[in-house]
Amino acid sequence: MPFMPRFTHPRLEDVPLDLALHALADPNRLGMVARLAATERLSCTDAAPCDSIPKSTLSNHLKLLRSAGLIETTQSGREMINTLRRDDFDRRFPGLLDAVLANAAT
Amino acid sequence: MPFMPRFTHPRLEDVPLDLALHALADPNRLGMVARLAATERLSCTDAAPCDSIPKSTLSNHLKLLRSAGLIETTQSGREMINTLRRDDFDRRFPGLLDAVLANAAT
């Protein structure tokens, strides 16, 4: 059987601006992106905005962040590891993530 | 009877970042903001993204843009005139609208 990636990730050129903004327009998702920007890589559990978030909600947030080209999820042993697609995203939407993160931090 | 404004506009400090991003995360609304950024003032009809948009949809878009502190709507004779609250918005979210508009234009 050929290798099948568990998650799919879009080419950034296929991500429309409104999807990128929609992915960032949620305090939980934005918090996850800000944490990944500061931490480089996080398991799905560690990426969660709080311990009490339902697994399906967390999974949906991660899925939307992936579909917007913001994060990459890869398997590492038994863990799923998330990283920010910072370079890809910055190349597609210059200055956008910087502006959003700067305003999120205030 | 005291003067009652027909529309209310939030103080920008009361607008959360996620609401601002949500308001911009729609191609029709973003197009209206981009047009206002280029045109200074537009009637509601002229601000519409297309002629076929239902009046209630247009009204909801304008209402959301107002609630996010992006536009001001004032009465001028029989017309409602929309302007971008550019300075207010830029002071609250430095660099954000510039980054979004630059990416919308490409």
Interface residues (C-beta under 8 A of the other chain):
Chain A: P16 L17 D18 L19 L21 H22 L24 A25 D26 P27 L30 F93 P94 G95 L96 D98 A99 V100 A102 N103 A104
Chain B: P16 L17 D18 L19 L21 H22 L24 A25 D26 P27 L30 F93 P94 G95 L96 D98 A99 V100 A102 N103 A104
